[in-house]
């Protein structure tokens, strides 16, 4: 009798939690990309205050980006160091992230020259009334005179 045929290599089915994490990561990447495209859209040339938020408010953009990088650094620092903390890992992350946000708000308040750009209000343009050219036009209807002028005599 011949040996039984091999059915192939066994591939275990992935747990659902891994599938959920993969789908959430893909959706996060897509939504993040769409958000960045919307925030970074260019404005009209020569017109102040148009375009995405990153184009209109570059100082605020820098502050938000640096704050998010600092919060990412907090995550990395807390989760990479295996140390027993008083409030646990997630409690430490929450407290440290709150401190980073408070510092960012203080920087925004005391930023020299202000954190936000304030654009002058644009004047509202009222449409000019339509003008008609002035011409010596004769009336379209002829009226018959009701009084008769006296005849003139030649001298």
VORO-218298 format. One record per atom (N, C-alpha, C, O): residue number from 1; residue in one letter; x, y, z. Coordinates in steps of 0.05 Angstrom, whole numbers. Layout:
BEGIN
  pos  code      px      py      pz
  NUM     A       X       Y       Z
...
***
This chain:
BEGIN
  pos  code      px      py      pz
    1     X      17     -23       0
    1     X       0       0       0
    1     X      18      25       0
    1     X      38      25      13
    2     X      10      45     -15
    2     X      26      69     -17
    2     X      20      88       7
    2     X      -2      86      19
    3     X      39     105      14
    3     X      34     124      36
    3     X      12     144      29
    3     X       8     150       5
    4     X      -3     153      49
    4     X     -25     172      43
    4     X     -14     198      32
    4     X       7     208      38
    5     X     -31     210      14
    5     X     -23     235       2
    5     X     -25     258      23
    5     X     -42     258      40
    6     X      -6     276      21
    6     X      -6     299      39
    6     X     -28     319      29
    6     X     -30     324       5
    7     X     -43     329      47
    7     X     -64     348      40
    7     X     -53     376      39
    7     X     -69     395      33
    8     X     -29     381      43
    8     X     -18     408      43
    8     X     -12     417      71
    8     X     -17     403      90
    9     X      -1     440      72
    9     X       8     450      98
    9     X     -16     463     112
    9     X     -33     476     100
   10     X     -19     459     138
   10     X     -41     470     154
   10     X     -35     500     159
   10     X     -14     507     170
   11     X     -55     516     152
   11     X     -52     545     157
   11     X     -74     552     177
   11     X     -98     550     171
   12     X     -67     560     201
   12     X     -87     566     221
   12     X    -102     591     213
   12     X     -91     609     201
   13     X    -128     592     221
   13     X    -145     615     215
   13     X    -137     637     235
   13     X    -132     633     258
   14     X    -137     662     225
   14     X    -130     684     242
   14     X    -152     690     262
   14     X    -176     687     255
   15     X    -145     698     285
   15     X    -166     706     304
   15     X    -180     731     295
   15     X    -168     748     281
   16     X    -205     735     303
   16     X    -220     758     295
   16     X    -208     784     305
   16     X    -210     804     291
   17     X    -196     783     328
   17     X    -184     808     338
   17     X    -163     819     320
   17     X    -161     843     317
   18     X    -147     802     307
   18     X    -127     811     288
   18     X    -140     823     263
   18     X    -130     843     253
   19     X    -161     811     254
   19     X    -176     822     231
   19     X    -187     849     238
   19     X    -185     868     221
   20     X    -199     852     261
   20     X    -210     878     270
   20     X    -188     900     271
   20     X    -192     922     263
   21     X    -165     892     282
   21     X    -143     911     284
   21     X    -134     919     256
   21     X    -128     943     251
   22     X    -132     901     238
   22     X    -123     907     211
   22     X    -142     925     196
   22     X    -134     943     183
   23     X    -168     919     199
   23     X    -189     936     186
   23     X    -188     964     198
   23     X    -191     984     184
   24     X    -186     966     225
   24     X    -185     992     238
   24     X    -160    1008     229
   24     X    -162    1032     225
   25     X    -137     995     227
   25     X    -113    1008     218
   25     X    -116    1018     190
   25     X    -108    1041     183
   26     X    -127    1002     172
   26     X    -131    1010     144
   26     X    -150    1034     142
   26     X    -146    1053     128
   27     X    -172    1033     158
   27     X    -192    1055     158
   27     X    -179    1080     169
   27     X    -184    1102     159
   28     X    -163    1077     190
   28     X    -149    1101     201
   28     X    -130    1114     182
   28     X    -128    1138     180
   29     X    -115    1097     167
   29     X     -97    1108     147
   29     X    -112    1123     125
   29     X    -104    1145     117
   30     X    -134    1112     116
   30     X    -149    1125      95
   30     X    -161    1151     105
   30     X    -160    1171      91
   31     X    -174    1150     128
   31     X    -186    1175     139
   31     X    -165    1196     145
   31     X    -170    1220     141
   32     X    -142    1188     156
   32     X    -121    1207     161
   32     X    -110    1220     136
   32     X    -105    1244     135
   33     X    -108    1204     115
   33     X     -99    1215      89
   33     X    -119    1235      78
   33     X    -112    1256      68
   34     X    -145    1228      79
   34     X    -166    1246      69
   34     X    -166    1272      86
   34     X    -169    1294      75
   35     X    -163    1270     112
   35     X    -162    1293     129
   35     X    -139    1311     123
   35     X    -142    1336     121
   36     X    -115    1299     119
   36     X     -92    1316     112
   36     X     -95    1329      84
   36     X     -87    1352      81
   37     X    -107    1315      65
   37     X    -111    1328      39
   37     X    -130    1351      42
   37     X    -125    1372      30
   38     X    -151    1348      58
   38     X    -170    1370      62
   38     X    -157    1394      77
   38     X    -161    1417      70
   39     X    -141    1388      97
   39     X    -128    1409     113
   39     X    -106    1423      98
   39     X    -101    1447     104
   40     X     -93    1410      80
   40     X     -70    1422      66
   40     X     -76    1432      38
   40     X     -58    1439      23
   41     X    -102    1434      31
   41     X    -108    1443       4
   41     X     -99    1472       0
   41     X    -101    1488      18
   42     X     -88    1478     -23
   42     X     -77    1505     -28
   42     X     -99    1525     -32
   42     X    -121    1519     -40
   43     X     -93    1550     -25
   43     X    -112    1572     -29
   43     X    -109    1584     -57
   43     X     -92    1576     -72
   44     X    -127    1602     -63
   44     X    -126    1616     -88
   44     X    -103    1636     -88
   44     X     -99    1649     -68
   45     X     -88    1637    -109
   45     X     -65    1655    -109
   45     X     -74    1684    -107
   45     X     -92    1693    -121
   46     X     -61    1699     -89
   46     X     -67    1727     -86
   46     X     -91    1733     -68
   46     X     -97    1757     -64
   47     X    -104    1713     -58
   47     X    -127    1718     -41
   47     X    -121    1707     -13
   47     X    -117    1683     -10
   48     X    -120    1725       6
   48     X    -113    1717      34
   48     X    -136    1703      47
   48     X    -159    1709      42
   49     X    -130    1683      64
   49     X    -151    1670      79
   49     X    -166    1648      65
   49     X    -188    1641      73
   50     X    -155    1638      43
   50     X    -168    1616      29
   50     X    -151    1591      31
   50     X    -128    1592      39
   51     X    -163    1568      25
   51     X    -148    1543      26
   51     X    -154    1528      52
   51     X    -173    1535      66
   52     X    -139    1508      57
   52     X    -143    1491      81
   52     X    -133    1505     106
   52     X    -121    1526     105
   53     X    -139    1493     129
   53     X    -132    1504     155
   53     X    -102    1506     158
   53     X     -92    1525     170
   54     X     -87    1487     148
   54     X     -58    1488     150
   54     X     -47    1511     133
   54     X     -26    1522     140
   55     X     -60    1518     111
   55     X     -51    1540      95
   55     X     -58    1567     108
   55     X     -42    1586     107
   56     X     -81    1569     120
   56     X     -91    1594     132
   56     X     -78    1599     159
   56     X     -74    1623     166
   57     X     -73    1579     175
   57     X     -63    1582     202
   57     X     -37    1566     206
   57     X     -38    1546     220
   58     X     -15    1575     195
   58     X      10    1559     197
   58     X      20    1557     226
   58     X      32    1536     233
   59     X      17    1578     242
   59     X      27    1576     270
   59     X      12    1556     286
   59     X      23    1540     301
   60     X     -14    1556     283
   60     X     -31    1536     297
   60     X     -24    1508     287
   60     X     -24    1489     303
   61     X     -18    1505     261
   61     X     -11    1479     251
   61     X      14    1469     264
   61     X      15    1446     272
   62     X      34    1486     266
   62     X      59    1478     279
   62     X      54    1470     308
   62     X      65    1450     317
   63     X      38    1485     322
   63     X      33    1479     350
   63     X      18    1452     353
   63     X      25    1436     370
   64     X      -1    1447     336
   64     X     -16    1422     337
   64     X       2    1398     330
   64     X       1    1377     343
   65     X      18    1401     309
   65     X      35    1379     300
   65     X      56    1373     322
   65     X      61    1350     328
   66     X      68    1394     334
   66     X      88    1389     354
   66     X      75    1376     379
   66     X      87    1359     392
   67     X      51    1385     386
   67     X      37    1373     408
   67     X      31    1344     404
   67     X      34    1327     421
   68     X      22    1337     379
   68     X      16    1309     373
   68     X      42    1292     374
   68     X      41    1269     382
   69     X      64    1303     364
   69     X      89    1289     366
   69     X      97    1284     395
   69     X     107    1263     402
   70     X      93    1305     412
   70     X     100    1302     440
   70     X      83    1280     453
   70     X      92    1265     470
   71     X      57    1279     447
   71     X      39    1259     458
   71     X      48    1231     448
   71     X      47    1212     463
   72     X      56    1229     423
   72     X      66    1204     412
   72     X      92    1196     427
   72     X      96    1172     432
   73     X     108    1216     434
   73     X     132    1210     450
   73     X     126    1200     477
   73     X     139    1182     488
   74     X     104    1210     489
   74     X      95    1201     515
   74     X      87    1171     513
   74     X      94    1155     530
   75     X      71    1165     492
   75     X      62    1137     488
   75     X      87    1119     486
   75     X      89    1099     499
   76     X     106    1127     469
   76     X     129    1110     464
   76     X     145    1107     490
   76     X     154    1084     496
   77     X     150    1128     505
   77     X     166    1127     529
   77     X     153    1109     550
   77     X     166    1092     562
   78     X     127    1113     554
   78     X     113    1097     575
   78     X     111    1068     567
   78     X     116    1050     584
   79     X     104    1062     542
   79     X     100    1034     535
   79     X     126    1019     529
   79     X     126     995     530
   80     X     148    1033     524
   80     X     173    1019     519
   80     X     188    1013     544
   80     X     205     995     544
   81     X     183    1027     566
   81     X     197    1022     591
   81     X     179    1004     608
   81     X     157    1012     617
   82     X     188     980     614
   82     X     173     962     631
   82     X     180     968     660
   82     X     200     959     671
   83     X     163     985     671
   83     X     168     994     699
   83     X     140     995     712
   83     X     121    1002     700
   84     X     139     989     737
   84     X     114     990     752
   84     X     109    1019     759
   84     X     125    1032     773
   85     X      86    1029     750
   85     X      80    1057     755
   85     X      57    1059     774
   85     X      41    1041     778
   86     X      55    1082     787
   86     X      34    1086     808
   86     X       6    1085     796
   86     X     -12    1073     808
   87     X       2    1097     773
   87     X     -25    1098     761
   87     X     -28    1078     738
   87     X     -48    1078     724
   88     X      -9    1060     734
   88     X     -10    1042     712
   88     X       0    1056     686
   88     X       4    1080     686
   89     X       3    1040     665
   89     X      13    1051     640
   89     X      -7    1071     628
   89     X       0    1094     621
   90     X     -33    1064     627
   90     X     -53    1081     614
   90     X     -59    1106     631
   90     X     -64    1127     619
   91     X     -58    1103     657
   91     X     -62    1127     674
   91     X     -39    1146     671
   91     X     -43    1171     670
   92     X     -15    1136     669
   92     X       9    1153     665
   92     X       7    1167     638
   92     X      14    1191     635
   93     X      -1    1152     617
   93     X      -4    1164     591
   93     X     -25    1187     591
   93     X     -20    1208     580
   94     X     -47    1182     605
   94     X     -69    1202     606
   94     X     -59    1227     621
   94     X     -64    1249     611
   95     X     -45    1224     643
   95     X     -36    1247     658
   95     X     -15    1262     643
   95     X     -16    1287     641
   96     X       5    1248     631
   96     X      26    1261     616
   96     X      15    1275     591
   96     X      24    1297     584
   97     X      -4    1263     578
   97     X     -16    1275     554
   97     X     -32    1301     562
   97     X     -31    1321     548
   98     X     -45    1300     585
   98     X     -59    1324     595
   98     X     -39    1346     601
   98     X     -44    1369     595
   99     X     -16    1339     612
   99     X       5    1359     618
   99     X      15    1371     591
   99     X      19    1396     590
  100     X      19    1355     571
  100     X      28    1364     545
  100     X       7    1383     533
  100     X      15    1404     522
  101     X     -18    1377     535
  101     X     -39    1394     524
  101     X     -41    1420     539
  101     X     -44    1441     526
  102     X     -38    1420     566
  102     X     -38    1445     581
  102     X     -14    1463     573
  102     X     -18    1487     571
  103     X       9    1451     569
  103     X      32    1466     561
  103     X      27    1478     533
  103     X      35    1501     528
  104     X      15    1463     515
  104     X       9    1473     488
  104     X     -11    1497     489
  104     X      -8    1516     475
  105     X     -31    1495     507
  105     X     -50    1517     510
  105     X     -36    1542     521
  105     X     -41    1564     512
  106     X     -18    1538     540
  106     X      -3    1561     551
  106     X      15    1574     529
  106     X      17    1598     527
  107     X      27    1557     513
  107     X      43    1568     491
  107     X      26    1584     472
  107     X      34    1605     462
  108     X       2    1573     466
  108     X     -16    1587     448
  108     X     -25    1614     459
  108     X     -28    1633     444
  109     X     -30    1615     485
  109     X     -39    1640     498
  109     X     -16    1661     497
  109     X     -21    1684     492
  110     X       8    1652     503
  110     X      30    1672     506
  110     X      48    1674     481
  110     X      69    1685     483
  111     X      39    1663     458
  111     X      55    1665     434
  111     X      58    1694     425
  111     X      38    1708     424
  112     X      82    1703     420
  112     X      86    1731     412
  112     X      72    1737     385
  112     X      76    1722     366
  113     X      56    1757     385
  113     X      41    1764     360
  113     X      16    1748     356
  113     X       2    1752     336
  114     X      10    1730     374
  114     X     -15    1715     372
  114     X     -11    1689     356
  114     X       6    1688     338
  115     X     -26    1669     363
  115     X     -24    1644     350
  115     X     -40    1643     324
  115     X     -33    1629     305
  116     X     -62    1657     323
  116     X     -80    1657     300
  116     X     -75    1681     283
  116     X     -69    1703     293
  117     X     -79    1677     257
  117     X     -78    1700     239
  117     X    -106    1711     236
  117     X    -126    1696     233
  118     X    -109    1737     238
  118     X    -135    1749     234
  118     X    -134    1765     208
  118     X    -118    1784     206
  119     X    -151    1757     190
  119     X    -151    1771     164
  119     X    -171    1794     165
  119     X    -191    1793     179
  120     X    -164    1815     151
  120     X    -183    1837     149
  120     X    -209    1827     136
  120     X    -208    1809     119
  121     X    -230    1840     144
  121     X    -255    1832     131
  121     X    -256    1841     102
  121     X    -247    1864      96
  122     X    -265    1825      86
  122     X    -266    1832      58
  122     X    -290    1850      52
  122     X    -312    1845      62
  123     X    -286    1872      37
  123     X    -308    1890      32
  123     X    -329    1876      15
  123     X    -323    1861      -3
  124     X    -354    1882      21
  124     X    -375    1871       5
  124     X    -379    1888     -20
  124     X    -381    1913     -17
  125     X    -379    1876     -42
  125     X    -382    1891     -67
  125     X    -411    1890     -75
  125     X    -423    1869     -80
  126     X    -423    1914     -76
  126     X    -451    1916     -85
  126     X    -451    1920    -115
  126     X    -436    1936    -125
  127     X    -468    1906    -128
  127     X    -469    1909    -157
  127     X    -479    1937    -164
  127     X    -499    1947    -153
  128     X    -466    1950    -184
  128     X    -474    1977    -192
  128     X    -500    1974    -208
  128     X    -504    1955    -223
  129     X    -518    1995    -205
  129     X    -543    1993    -221
  129     X    -537    1996    -250
  129     X    -518    2009    -259
  130     X    -553    1983    -266
  130     X    -549    1983    -295
  130     X    -553    2011    -306
  130     X    -573    2024    -299
  131     X    -535    2021    -322
  131     X    -538    2047    -333
  131     X    -545    2045    -363
  131     X    -536    2027    -377
  132     X    -562    2062    -371
  132     X    -570    2062    -399
  132     X    -556    2086    -413
  132     X    -553    2107    -401
  133     X    -547    2082    -437
  133     X    -534    2103    -451
  133     X    -554    2126    -457
  133     X    -577    2121    -464
  134     X    -544    2151    -454
  134     X    -562    2173    -460
  134     X    -561    2179    -489
  134     X    -540    2184    -501
  135     X    -584    2179    -502
  135     X    -586    2185    -530
  135     X    -610    2204    -534
  135     X    -628    2205    -517
  136     X    -610    2218    -555
  136     X    -633    2236    -562
  136     X    -653    2219    -577
  136     X    -655    2219    -601
  137     X    -668    2205    -561
  137     X    -688    2188    -573
  137     X    -715    2203    -576
  137     X    -722    2218    -558
  138     X    -728    2198    -597
  138     X    -754    2209    -601
  138     X    -775    2190    -590
  138     X    -771    2166    -590
  139     X    -796    2201    -580
  139     X    -817    2183    -569
  139     X    -828    2165    -590
  139     X    -829    2172    -614
  140     X    -836    2141    -582
  140     X    -845    2122    -602
  140     X    -874    2128    -611
  140     X    -882    2119    -632
  141     X    -889    2142    -594
  141     X    -917    2149    -602
  141     X    -918    2178    -608
  141     X    -905    2195    -595
  142     X    -934    2186    -628
  142     X    -937    2214    -635
  142     X    -963    2224    -623
  142     X    -984    2212    -627
  143     X    -961    2245    -609
  143     X    -985    2257    -597
  143     X    -995    2280    -615
  143     X    -979    2294    -626
  144     X   -1021    2283    -618
  144     X   -1032    2305    -634
  144     X   -1035    2329    -616
  144     X   -1046    2327    -594
  145     X   -1026    2353    -625
  145     X   -1029    2377    -608
  145     X   -1058    2384    -604
  145     X   -1074    2382    -623
  146     X   -1064    2394    -580
  146     X   -1092    2402    -575
  146     X   -1096    2432    -580
  146     X   -1119    2441    -584
  147     X   -1075    2448    -580
  147     X   -1078    2476    -585
  147     X   -1064    2482    -612
  147     X   -1045    2469    -619
  148     X   -1075    2501    -625
  148     X   -1064    2509    -651
  148     X   -1047    2534    -648
  148     X   -1057    2553    -635
  149     X   -1023    2534    -658
  149     X   -1006    2558    -656
  149     X   -1015    2578    -677
  149     X   -1024    2571    -699
  150     X   -1013    2605    -670
  150     X   -1021    2625    -690
  150     X   -1003    2624    -714
  150     X    -979    2619    -711
  151     X   -1013    2630    -737
  151     X    -996    2630    -761
  151     X    -976    2653    -760
  151     X    -981    2674    -750
  152     X    -953    2647    -771
  152     X    -933    2668    -772
  152     X    -933    2680    -800
  152     X    -938    2667    -820
  153     X    -928    2706    -801
  153     X    -927    2719    -827
  153     X    -899    2728    -833
  153     X    -884    2735    -814
  154     X    -892    2726    -856
  154     X    -865    2734    -865
  154     X    -863    2764    -868
  154     X    -882    2774    -880
  155     X    -844    2777    -860
  155     X    -841    2806    -864
  155     X    -820    2812    -883
  155     X    -815    2836    -888
***
